[in-house]
Amino acid sequence: MDTAAEVLLIIVSSVLAVFLIVFTIALIYIIRLMRRAEQVADSMESAASAVRKGAAVMPFIRLISAIVNRKRKGKVKNEK
């Protein structure tokens, strides 16, 4: 084999090895990022579910609050 061909083979092999190492590291980080994104999505989904349940109960809470406020106002007027 010619000397120039050997040098070229070494350079190309070195670049390929560096590329494979960088690609492997990048792939590991992408997998970690995807797992974290999945965890965030799950937590957001559970938070949305809690808000949905709270929103369903809100009219009853407002009704009870209005009744309590009316009773308090009635007691204050009766005491004066």
N, C-alpha and C positions, 0 to 999 in steps of 0.2 A: 504494500500500500504506500502511496505517496505521502510525504510528510505533511503537505497542506491538507490532504484528505483526513489524515489522522487528527490534526489540530481542529479541523472543522467538525469531525465526529465528537471530539471531546467537548467542544463549545456547545454543540447542539444537545448533547447528552446532559451537560451541566444545566443548560437553560430548561430542559424538560424536567429534570429532577427538581429544580427550584420551583417551577410552575406547579408540579404535582404537590409539593409541600405546601405552597401558598393556597392552592385550591382545596386541599384537605383541611387546613386551618379555617379557611373561609366557610367551608361546608359545615364544620363543627359549630361555628358561631351562628350560622343561619338556622341550624337545627335547634340550638338553644333559644334563639329569638322566636322561632315558631312555637316552641313549647311555652315560653313566657306569654306570647300573644294568646295562646289557647287558654292559659290560666286567667288572663285578664278578661277575656271574653266570657269565661264561665262566671267570674265574679261579677261582671257587669250584668250578666243574665240573671243572677240571683238577686242583685240589687234592684233590677227592673221588676222582678217578680214581687219583691217586698214592697216596692212603691205601688205596684198595681193592687196588691192586697190592701195597702193603706188607703188608697184612693177609693176602694170599694166601701170601706168603713167610714170614710169621712162624712157623708151625709148624716149618718146616725150620730156621730160625735157632734156635729153642728146642731142637730135637733136637741140633743141632751143639753148642750151648752146654752142654747136659746131658752129652754125651759128653766134651767137653773138661774139664768140672768133675770128672767121675768119674775121668778119667785123672790130673788134677792131685792129687786126693785119694789115688789109689792110689800115686802117686810119693812123696807126703809120708809116707804110712804105711810104705812100703818103706824110706825113708831113715832112719826112726827106729829 
